[in-house]
Amino acid sequence: MPMCNTIESLKKQNCTGCKSCGDACPADAIHFYDEADGFWYPTINHDKCVKCGLCANKCPSLNSVDGSENCVIKCYGVKSKNEEIRYNSTSGGFFSVLAEKWIDYGGTVVGAEYDDSNLVFHSISSDKKDISKLRQSKYVQSDTQGIYKKVKELLDHNRKVLFCGTPCQVESLLFFLARPYENLLT
C-alpha cells in the first residue's frame, strides 16, 4: 500500500524517471528498475525507509517549481562559427561553444554521455577534452542517479556549474536544489 508522504504516491504514468527522489533519500532506500517500456521507476525498500517524505518533497511531478507557471519563455537561435563543431553536433554546436567558454572561466560542465555499453549517463567535467563526449543528442533516457547531489555539492562550494539535460532533468535539478544559485546555468 503506497505511503502518501513518499514517492509511492506518484502514479507511474506521471514519473519522468529523473531519479531526484533517490538523490534526496537520506537512507538510500530508493532504487530504480527499468520498466518494460524502457523507463526507470522508483521503488522503496521499506526496511530502510525512515518515512521522512524528502522523496515526495523533491519530486517535480508531485510539486511545481515556484514561479514556473508565471515565467516568460524566450527563444534564441544560435550556431557555432566553427564548421567542424557544427558538423559533429546536433544543435548547431551551441553546447560545445558554451561549455568551452564555461570551462575557460573556471566552471564545471554536466551533461550526458555514452558508456562502453552504449548506455547514457550524466557526468561532470572541467576538462575541455570531455566536451566531445557530452556533445550531441542521445535520444534515450540518461541515468542521473547521484548527479543532483554532486551538482549541489559543487554549487555549495561556489563552483560554477553548467547543467545540460532534458527539460524534466533541469526542472528536477532546480527542484532538488530548492533555491536559486547564481553560479548555475541550465
CORDASUL-V224832 format. One record per residue. N is the residue number from 1. NEAR is the number of other ideal C-beta (glycine too) atoms within 10 Angstrom. D_CENTER is the distance of its C-alpha to the mean C-alpha in whole Angstrom. Layout:
n=N near=NEAR d_center=D_CENTER
n=N near=NEAR d_center=D_CENTER
This chain:
n=1 near=4 d_center=29
n=2 near=11 d_center=26
n=3 near=15 d_center=26
n=4 near=9 d_center=25
n=5 near=14 d_center=23
n=6 near=24 d_center=21
n=7 near=29 d_center=18
n=8 near=18 d_center=21
n=9 near=14 d_center=22
n=10 near=19 d_center=19
n=11 near=9 d_center=21
n=12 near=10 d_center=19
n=13 near=6 d_center=19
n=14 near=9 d_center=17
n=15 near=21 d_center=14
n=16 near=19 d_center=11
n=17 near=20 d_center=10
n=18 near=30 d_center=7
n=19 near=26 d_center=8
n=20 near=30 d_center=8
n=21 near=29 d_center=12
n=22 near=22 d_center=12
n=23 near=23 d_center=11
n=24 near=22 d_center=13
n=25 near=23 d_center=16
n=26 near=9 d_center=19
n=27 near=15 d_center=21
n=28 near=10 d_center=18
n=29 near=22 d_center=20
n=30 near=23 d_center=17
n=31 near=15 d_center=17
n=32 near=17 d_center=16
n=33 near=9 d_center=18
n=34 near=11 d_center=18
n=35 near=12 d_center=20
n=36 near=5 d_center=22
n=37 near=7 d_center=21
n=38 near=9 d_center=18
n=39 near=14 d_center=15
n=40 near=20 d_center=14
n=41 near=14 d_center=15
n=42 near=24 d_center=16
n=43 near=13 d_center=19
n=44 near=20 d_center=21
n=45 near=12 d_center=23
n=46 near=11 d_center=26
n=47 near=7 d_center=28
n=48 near=12 d_center=25
n=49 near=18 d_center=24
n=50 near=10 d_center=25
n=51 near=13 d_center=24
n=52 near=15 d_center=23
n=53 near=15 d_center=21
n=54 near=21 d_center=18
n=55 near=29 d_center=16
n=56 near=20 d_center=17
n=57 near=17 d_center=17
n=58 near=23 d_center=13
n=59 near=24 d_center=12
n=60 near=21 d_center=12
n=61 near=21 d_center=14
n=62 near=17 d_center=17
n=63 near=12 d_center=16
n=64 near=11 d_center=16
n=65 near=15 d_center=15
n=66 near=12 d_center=18
n=67 near=7 d_center=20
n=68 near=11 d_center=17
n=69 near=7 d_center=20
n=70 near=6 d_center=22
n=71 near=8 d_center=20
n=72 near=4 d_center=22
n=73 near=4 d_center=20
n=74 near=5 d_center=21
n=75 near=4 d_center=21
n=76 near=5 d_center=22
n=77 near=6 d_center=23
n=78 near=10 d_center=23
n=79 near=14 d_center=24
n=80 near=20 d_center=24
n=81 near=8 d_center=28
n=82 near=14 d_center=28
n=83 near=10 d_center=29
n=84 near=10 d_center=28
n=85 near=20 d_center=24
n=86 near=17 d_center=24
n=87 near=9 d_center=26
n=88 near=14 d_center=23
n=89 near=20 d_center=20
n=90 near=12 d_center=19
n=91 near=15 d_center=19
n=92 near=14 d_center=22
n=93 near=21 d_center=20
n=94 near=16 d_center=19
n=95 near=22 d_center=16
n=96 near=23 d_center=18
n=97 near=19 d_center=20
n=98 near=18 d_center=18
n=99 near=24 d_center=16
n=100 near=16 d_center=20
n=101 near=11 d_center=21
n=102 near=19 d_center=18
n=103 near=19 d_center=19
n=104 near=9 d_center=23
n=105 near=9 d_center=22
n=106 near=9 d_center=21
n=107 near=19 d_center=17
n=108 near=21 d_center=14
n=109 near=25 d_center=12
n=110 near=25 d_center=8
n=111 near=21 d_center=8
n=112 near=24 d_center=9
n=113 near=18 d_center=13
n=114 near=14 d_center=15
n=115 near=10 d_center=17
n=116 near=5 d_center=21
n=117 near=5 d_center=21
n=118 near=8 d_center=19
n=119 near=13 d_center=16
n=120 near=16 d_center=12
n=121 near=15 d_center=10
n=122 near=24 d_center=7
n=123 near=17 d_center=10
n=124 near=17 d_center=11
n=125 near=17 d_center=14
n=126 near=14 d_center=17
n=127 near=9 d_center=19
n=128 near=14 d_center=20
n=129 near=7 d_center=21
n=130 near=17 d_center=18
n=131 near=20 d_center=17
n=132 near=14 d_center=19
n=133 near=13 d_center=17
n=134 near=20 d_center=13
n=135 near=20 d_center=16
n=136 near=16 d_center=16
n=137 near=11 d_center=14
n=138 near=17 d_center=14
n=139 near=7 d_center=15
n=140 near=12 d_center=14
n=141 near=20 d_center=11
n=142 near=21 d_center=8
n=143 near=17 d_center=9
n=144 near=27 d_center=6
n=145 near=17 d_center=9
n=146 near=13 d_center=9
n=147 near=26 d_center=7
n=148 near=27 d_center=6
n=149 near=14 d_center=10
n=150 near=16 d_center=11
n=151 near=25 d_center=9
n=152 near=18 d_center=11
n=153 near=11 d_center=14
n=154 near=21 d_center=14
n=155 near=19 d_center=14
n=156 near=11 d_center=17
n=157 near=8 d_center=19
n=158 near=9 d_center=19
n=159 near=17 d_center=17
n=160 near=19 d_center=16
n=161 near=22 d_center=12
n=162 near=20 d_center=11
n=163 near=22 d_center=7
n=164 near=19 d_center=7
n=165 near=19 d_center=6
n=166 near=16 d_center=7
n=167 near=9 d_center=9
n=168 near=17 d_center=8
n=169 near=26 d_center=4
n=170 near=16 d_center=5
n=171 near=21 d_center=8
n=172 near=27 d_center=6
n=173 near=25 d_center=6
n=174 near=21 d_center=9
n=175 near=23 d_center=11
n=176 near=24 d_center=10
n=177 near=18 d_center=11
n=178 near=12 d_center=14
n=179 near=7 d_center=16
n=180 near=8 d_center=15
n=181 near=17 d_center=15
n=182 near=8 d_center=18
n=183 near=15 d_center=16
n=184 near=20 d_center=13
n=185 near=14 d_center=12
n=186 near=15 d_center=10
